[in-house]
Amino acid sequence: ETILLAILIDDSGSIRFAGNSQAIRDGHNMIVESLKKSKQADSIFVHTRYLNGKTLYPFKPISQVEMLTPQNYDPNGGTPLYDESSVILATSIAKVQEFANNGIVSRAITLIMTDGADQGSTRLRRPEELNPVITDMLKSEAHIVAALGVEEPGTNFTAVFQAMGIPLQWILTPKNNESEIRKAFAVFSQSALRASQGVGGFTQQALGGFASP
């Protein structure tokens, strides 16, 4: 049995302009360090992709995951949120199927993180276009899809992510400062850790979301 964690991290210029680059690095690294403490750590695989299309690393054992540093994470791109969300979700689905084809039960957690509304998607124009995909993923009971949207004037991330099909209990909308962003990543990392503790833990966490004890 394996746990797959796929992380989509915003690398748009607004992250750097707001002074939040290090908070994002710390957040990713916090998730990795937290899951390394899981009783199931030997069966956890992680994949991180940036919002502007670069794969930092494909799915690999958590012991081999590289941390985010100023050298490999320097946000300066756009925000093709819907297109790239579609890619990370498809990657999670394909990896679960790949393991299943090899007789291995796997469960996937996908995190979509952004600090801005969609700008730059060329294939998908509305959040609702992702809804059928996420709905099917959740129905399979093999997926958790979570979202972290850093507050932006004029964007209701709760509404955007719900339109995509992400349950309310799996949406975080921290204020746009380093402290709140780190806190949100900490909440996700603890939820992911609990979900990694076998099928019972995954199912309970999936239902309860971030509020699940």
Buried (B, 14 or more C-beta within 10 A) or exposed (E): EBBBBBBBBBBBBBBBEBEBBBBBBBBBBBBBEBBEEBEBBEBBBBBBBBBBEEEBEEBEEBEEBBEBEEEBBEBEBBBBBBBBBBBBBEBBBEBBEEBEEEEEEBBBBBBBBBBBBBEBBEEBEEBEBBBEBBEEBBEEEBBBBBBBBBBBEEBBBBEBBBBBBBBEBBBBBBEBBBEBBBBBBBBBBBBBBBBBBBEEBBBBBBEBBBEBE
